[in-house]
Amino acid sequence: MCDAAYRGGLLLETAGPHDEVAKVLPPLTVADEQLELGLGILDESVASTVGRRTLAA
């Protein structure tokens, strides 16, 4: 997911013992338009990643 976000222009940081947590750290002064753009990139990244994987039950 982080690779897909990076290709879209969004930097994410991972955390957790298996990098299972994605951290989004926007600046406190982010404009609404920039926040919407970033969240759109994040949404597309998650959707493209989940679409390629088989989730365990």
C-alpha positions in Angstrom: 0.0 0.0 0.0 2.8 2.4 0.9 4.5 1.8 -2.5 1.2 2.5 -4.3 0.7 5.7 -2.3 4.3 6.8 -3.0 3.7 6.3 -6.8 0.7 8.5 -6.4 2.7 11.2 -4.6 1.9 10.5 -1.0 4.4 9.5 1.6 3.3 7.0 4.3 5.2 5.6 7.2 4.7 2.1 8.5 4.9 0.9 12.1 4.3 -2.3 14.0 6.2 -5.6 14.2 5.1 -6.5 10.7 4.6 -3.0 9.2 0.8 -3.5 9.5 0.1 0.1 10.5 0.3 2.9 8.0 0.8 6.3 9.6 -0.4 9.5 7.8 1.2 12.6 9.1 -0.2 15.7 7.4 1.0 19.1 8.6 -1.3 21.0 11.0 -1.8 23.7 8.4 -2.8 21.5 5.5 -5.4 23.1 3.1 -8.7 21.3 2.6 -7.8 20.7 -1.1 -4.5 19.1 -0.2 -6.1 16.9 2.4 -8.8 15.7 0.0 -6.1 15.0 -2.6 -4.0 13.0 -0.1 -7.0 11.1 1.2 -8.0 10.2 -2.4 -4.5 8.9 -3.1 -4.7 6.9 0.2 -8.1 5.5 -0.8 -6.8 4.4 -4.3 -3.7 2.8 -2.7 -5.7 0.8 -0.3 -8.2 -0.3 -3.0 -5.5 -1.3 -5.4 -3.6 -3.3 -2.7 -6.6 -5.1 -1.3 -7.8 -5.9 -4.8 -4.6 -7.8 -5.4 -4.5 -9.8 -2.2 -6.5 -12.6 -0.9 -7.5 -11.8 2.7 -7.3 -14.6 5.3 -10.6 -15.4 7.1 
